């Protein structure tokens, strides 16, 4: 067991063994971690003999102590206990500032439990695309740490700016945002999306390529008050996906990677050699001639209105798994099908995709299925664990924590 892998197992051991404020002894901790009494080897200048596995555990204890999660039991040598902060239930566990730990990995990528700002300026790999669904600017904060509408533009610009040095020329950024944000006590919608769009251009020199409409047929009815009570709004059925590029002339997006099957009518036209008639539409802007639509093509170019339900059997399965493991259910997932279309459209073959707000790993799953390399950053330990559950069947999967033994975590700085 490598030292970074001990973080969650040590916490789990304290949760499972500690039953009161008296904590547990190191001997009980070693037993809970199935560490047998191994060979003692000389360590340090004094060359005193130590069990190296036990020594690693004690290092983790000191790390947890510095994070405010573990404390010595007063007056008792070798006995530690969880702090009250580490014992809170029902909250999410944000990564402490400066901490970055691999949560899980596959043959194609890795998920890192960290704050975006911790690693954003330290990445060295070239990024072909950034595809993400950042926290929405809700007026009442959720457990996952979203900011207010007034802070949102600075928040997103601050998260993206240090990543742009790694984005290849012509690389794209796709942001799934929400339009369900209203002014206080008003049916008027917030214009934060418009302000964000302008800020990404004026501050970061990003260019708007498209506003893709993600139509969600399974979206819950709302806004409830303004649509169902005052009747001043229609129910919302979509969310925008803003696509930006750092160099639009060299944009690497290619719709040939996401072509769809031809419609039945188009297939019939192809088989017949095209149209047999002549017609004019739209005041002469569009003309049909004999042979129109008769040239064979690889497929149909998708429209920028994409209808994909956010619920699926895979999502329901993951939710059941998360509940069975004591993990909170993620309530704002980007569908893997939508993420996969964005990945394939925006990313050249062999490219690396980054999601700085990884959540339950929809972007990672999409990349893994499509054969792209990926990195996701996720600040909340529980969501990183949920992503691990979701991807546990992917080739080369390896978790840095025990998914089968996962319980509500007692990790750093819970909200």
Secondary structure, DSSP 4 states (H G I P E B T S, - for coil): --GGGHHHHHHHHHHHH--STT-EEHHHHHHHTT-----EEEETTTTEEEEHHHHHHHHHHHHHHHTTSEEEPTT-TTEEEE-TGGG--SS-BBPPTT-EEEEEE-SSEEEEEE-HHHHTTT--S-EEEEEE-PPP--SSPPTT-PPPHHHHHHHHHHHHHTTGGGEEEEEEEEEE--S--B-TTSSSBP-HHHHHHHHHHHTT--EEEEEEEEE-TTPPP--IIIIIIS--SPPP-EEEEEEEES-GGG----GGGG-BPPPHHHHHHHHHTS----EEETTTTEEE-TTTT-S--S-BPPPSEEE--S--HHHHHHHHHHHHTTPPPPS-PPPHHHHHHHHHHHS-TT-EEEESS-TTTHHHHHHHHHT-EEEEEESBHHHHHHHHHHTTTSTT-EESS-STT--S---TTB-
